[in-house]
């Protein structure tokens, strides 16, 4: 009896799911003002290097804002900002 139950369980697992009709899968899906089909591909985003910020971009302003007299207070502000994250 246990063997028969095992055979039935295996047979049930091997059944293929019912396939959708090809006509249904080719129907476009409408979302808002955009129609999406299966053949639609999205282009990868283009990032311009000039739009990226680097530490060198902030070096000049940091040299003007931080001096020997106020570096401790500027450091304390940075530590507080980092602790918030």
Secondary structure in CASP SS format (residue, H / E / C, confidence):
PFRMAT SS
TARGET T0000
AUTHOR 0000-0000-0000
METHOD secondary structure of the structure
MODEL  1
X C 1.00
X H 1.00
X H 1.00
X H 1.00
X H 1.00
X H 1.00
X H 1.00
X H 1.00
X H 1.00
X H 1.00
X H 1.00
X H 1.00
X H 1.00
X C 1.00
X C 1.00
X C 1.00
X C 1.00
X C 1.00
X C 1.00
X C 1.00
X C 1.00
X H 1.00
X H 1.00
X H 1.00
X H 1.00
X C 1.00
X C 1.00
X C 1.00
X E 1.00
X E 1.00
X E 1.00
X C 1.00
X C 1.00
X E 1.00
X E 1.00
X E 1.00
X C 1.00
X C 1.00
X C 1.00
X C 1.00
X C 1.00
X C 1.00
X C 1.00
X C 1.00
X C 1.00
X C 1.00
X C 1.00
X C 1.00
X H 1.00
X H 1.00
X H 1.00
X C 1.00
X C 1.00
X C 1.00
X H 1.00
X H 1.00
X H 1.00
X H 1.00
X H 1.00
X H 1.00
X H 1.00
X H 1.00
X H 1.00
X H 1.00
X H 1.00
X C 1.00
X C 1.00
X C 1.00
X C 1.00
X C 1.00
X H 1.00
X H 1.00
X H 1.00
X H 1.00
X H 1.00
X H 1.00
X H 1.00
X H 1.00
X H 1.00
X H 1.00
X H 1.00
X H 1.00
X H 1.00
X H 1.00
X C 1.00
END
